[in-house]
Amino acid sequence: MNTKLTLNIDKQIIEKAKLVSKKNGQSLSKIIEHYLKLIIAKENETSKSLSISEKLSGILEEPKESYSVGKAKHLLKKHA
């Protein structure tokens, strides 16, 4: 199902794109649709290729100190 889409694009870009579409025998709409499909496919490949740890990397704050330093401070406080 096709849906109408309104875009705001620089006039010179549109003119050049129309020349390219005429040269290739494709409508400007088809060229844009093809480009959008490529972007979506690339995005899907990128998200699929990341491991679960890569996807989750950076979502948590890094601790202000290492575990061993924190543990040592806790033990000193507890037993001092």
DONUVEX-620765 format. One record per residue: x, y, z of N, C-alpha, C in turn; residue in three letters. Coordinates in Angstrom, 2 decimals, padded with zeros to 5 digits. Example, Ala and Ser with C-alpha at 12.3 -4.5 7.8 and 13.67 -1.06 7.14 Angstrom:
BEGIN
     nxx     nyy     nzz    caxx    cayy    cazz     cxx     cyy     czz type
  013.19 -005.69  007.80  012.30 -004.50  007.80  013.20 -003.30  007.80  ALA
  012.85 -002.25  007.08  013.67 -001.06  007.14  012.90  000.03  007.87  SER
//
This chain:
BEGIN
     nxx     nyy     nzz    caxx    cayy    cazz     cxx     cyy     czz type
  000.84 -001.17  000.00  000.00  000.00  000.00  000.89  001.24  000.00  MET
  000.67  002.13 -000.91  001.43  003.37 -001.00  000.73  004.48 -000.22  ASN
  001.54  005.33  000.40  001.05  006.46  001.16  001.79  007.70  000.69  THR
  001.09  008.80  000.62  001.69  010.04  000.19  002.55  010.62  001.32  LYS
  003.71  011.18  000.95  004.64  011.76  001.90  005.10  013.11  001.37  LEU
  005.06  014.12  002.20  005.53  015.45  001.81  006.89  015.68  002.42  THR
  007.85  016.06  001.58  009.22  016.32  002.04  009.63  017.74  001.70  LEU
  010.46  018.33  002.53  011.06  019.62  002.25  012.52  019.39  001.92  ASN
  012.87  019.59  000.64  014.23  019.33  000.17  014.68  020.54 -000.64  ILE
  015.96  020.84 -000.53  016.54  021.95 -001.27  016.21  021.85 -002.76  ASP
  015.84  022.98 -003.36  015.39  023.01 -004.76  016.45  022.46 -005.72  LYS
  017.71  022.79 -005.49  018.78  022.31 -006.38  018.94  020.80 -006.28  GLN
  018.77  020.27 -005.10  018.84  018.81 -004.92  017.71  018.13 -005.68  ILE
  016.52  018.70 -005.58  015.37  018.13 -006.29  015.61  018.13 -007.80  ILE
  016.11  019.25 -008.32  016.37  019.35 -009.76  017.38  018.31 -010.22  GLU
  018.47  018.16 -009.45  019.48  017.16 -009.80  018.93  015.74 -009.67  LYS
  018.14  015.51 -008.64  017.55  014.18 -008.43  016.59  013.83 -009.57  ALA
  015.85  014.82 -010.04  014.94  014.56 -011.17  015.71  014.18 -012.42  LYS
  016.87  014.80 -012.65  017.71  014.44 -013.79  018.21  013.00 -013.67  LEU
  018.61  012.64 -012.46  019.09  011.27 -012.21  017.95  010.27 -012.42  VAL
  016.76  010.60 -011.92  015.63  009.68 -012.05  015.24  009.52 -013.52  SER
  015.30  010.60 -014.27  014.98  010.52 -015.71  016.02  009.69 -016.44  LYS
  017.29  009.90 -016.10  018.39  009.16 -016.72  018.26  007.66 -016.46  LYS
  017.82  007.30 -015.25  017.71  005.89 -014.87  016.36  005.28 -015.19  ASN
  015.42  006.10 -015.66  014.10  005.58 -016.01  013.28  005.18 -014.80  GLY
  013.52  005.82 -013.68  012.76  005.53 -012.46  012.17  006.83 -011.93  GLN
  011.06  006.69 -011.27  010.47  007.88 -010.66  011.30  008.29 -009.45  SER
  011.21  009.54 -009.11  011.91  010.04 -007.93  011.40  009.32 -006.67  LEU
  010.13  009.04 -006.63  009.55  008.30 -005.50  010.18  006.93 -005.34  SER
  010.38  006.22 -006.45  010.98  004.88 -006.40  012.43  004.95 -005.93  LYS
  013.15  005.97 -006.38  014.55  006.12 -005.97  014.62  006.37 -004.46  ILE
  013.78  007.25 -003.96  013.77  007.55 -002.53  013.34  006.32 -001.73  ILE
  012.33  005.62 -002.21  011.88  004.40 -001.54  013.01  003.38 -001.47  GLU
  013.74  003.21 -002.56  014.85  002.27 -002.61  015.93  002.67 -001.60  HIS
  016.24  003.95 -001.54  017.24  004.44 -000.60  016.82  004.19  000.85  TYR
  015.56  004.45  001.15  015.05  004.21  002.51  015.12  002.73  002.87  LEU
  014.83  001.85  001.91  014.93  000.41  002.15  016.37  000.01  002.47  LYS
  017.34  000.63  001.76  018.74  000.34  002.03  019.14  000.76  003.44  LEU
  018.67  001.93  003.85  018.98  002.42  005.20  018.40  001.48  006.25  ILE
  017.16  001.05  006.04  016.50  000.16  007.00  017.23 -001.18  007.06  ILE
  017.61 -001.72  005.91  018.32 -003.00  005.88  019.66 -002.89  006.59  ALA
  020.36 -001.79  006.37  021.66 -001.58  007.03  021.47 -001.49  008.54  LYS
  020.45 -000.78  008.98  020.16 -000.65  010.41  019.85 -002.02  011.02  GLU
  019.08 -002.83  010.31  018.73 -004.18  010.80  019.97 -005.06  010.91  ASN
  020.87 -004.97  009.92  022.11 -005.75  009.94  022.97 -005.34  011.12  GLU
  023.06 -004.05  011.38  023.89 -003.54  012.47  023.36 -004.03  013.81  THR
  022.05 -003.95  014.00  021.49 -004.36  015.29  021.56 -005.87  015.48  SER
  021.49 -006.64  014.41  021.57 -008.10  014.52  023.00 -008.55  014.79  LYS
  024.00 -007.82  014.29  025.38 -008.26  014.43  025.97 -007.97  015.80  SER
  025.34 -007.14  016.58  025.85 -006.84  017.92  025.49 -007.96  018.90  LEU
  026.45 -008.30  019.75  026.16 -009.29  020.78  025.30 -008.64  021.85  SER
  024.73 -009.45  022.72  023.87 -008.93  023.78  024.66 -008.00  024.69  ILE
  025.92 -008.34  024.96  026.73 -007.47  025.83  027.03 -006.14  025.15  SER
  027.22 -006.15  023.82  027.44 -004.89  023.10  026.18 -004.03  023.10  GLU
  025.03 -004.67  022.99  023.77 -003.93  023.00  023.52 -003.29  024.37  LYS
  023.92 -004.00  025.43  023.68 -003.51  026.78  024.79 -002.59  027.29  LEU
  025.90 -002.58  026.61  027.05 -001.78  027.03  026.69 -000.31  027.15  SER
  027.04  000.26  028.31  026.85  001.69  028.51  025.50  002.10  029.06  GLY
  024.58  001.15  029.30  023.26  001.56  029.79  023.27  001.79  031.30  ILE
  024.28  001.24  031.99  024.39  001.45  033.44  025.52  002.43  033.73  LEU
  025.36  003.17  034.83  026.43  004.05  035.26  027.60  003.22  035.74  GLU
  028.81  003.69  035.43  029.99  002.99  035.93  030.15  003.32  037.41  GLU
  030.57  002.34  038.21  030.74  002.61  039.63  031.83  003.65  039.84  PRO
  031.69  004.44  040.90  032.67  005.48  041.20  034.00  004.89  041.63  LYS
  033.98  003.69  042.18  035.20  003.01  042.60  035.06  001.53  042.28  GLU
  036.19  000.85  042.24  036.14 -000.58  041.91  035.53 -001.37  043.06  SER
  035.13 -002.56  042.77  034.52 -003.45  043.77  035.50 -003.69  044.92  TYR
  036.76 -003.97  044.60  037.73 -004.30  045.65  038.00 -003.10  046.56  SER
  038.04 -001.89  046.00  038.24 -000.70  046.83  037.04 -000.48  047.73  VAL
  035.85 -000.64  047.19  034.63 -000.50  047.98  034.55 -001.52  049.10  GLY
  034.95 -002.74  048.79  034.93 -003.82  049.79  035.93 -003.52  050.90  LYS
  037.12 -003.07  050.52  038.15 -002.75  051.51  037.68 -001.63  052.43  ALA
  037.07 -000.60  051.88  036.55  000.51  052.69  035.48  000.01  053.66  LYS
  034.60 -000.83  053.16  033.53 -001.37  054.00  034.10 -002.19  055.15  HIS
  035.09 -003.05  054.87  035.69 -003.88  055.91  036.44 -003.04  056.94  LEU
  037.16 -002.02  056.48  037.86 -001.13  057.41  036.87 -000.41  058.34  LEU
  035.79  000.07  057.74  034.77  000.77  058.53  034.12 -000.18  059.54  LYS
  033.85 -001.42  059.08  033.17 -002.41  059.92  034.04 -002.86  061.08  LYS
  035.33 -003.07  060.82  036.20 -003.66  061.82  037.13 -002.64  062.49  HIS
  036.98 -001.40  062.19  037.87 -000.40  062.82  037.28  000.16  064.07  ALA
//
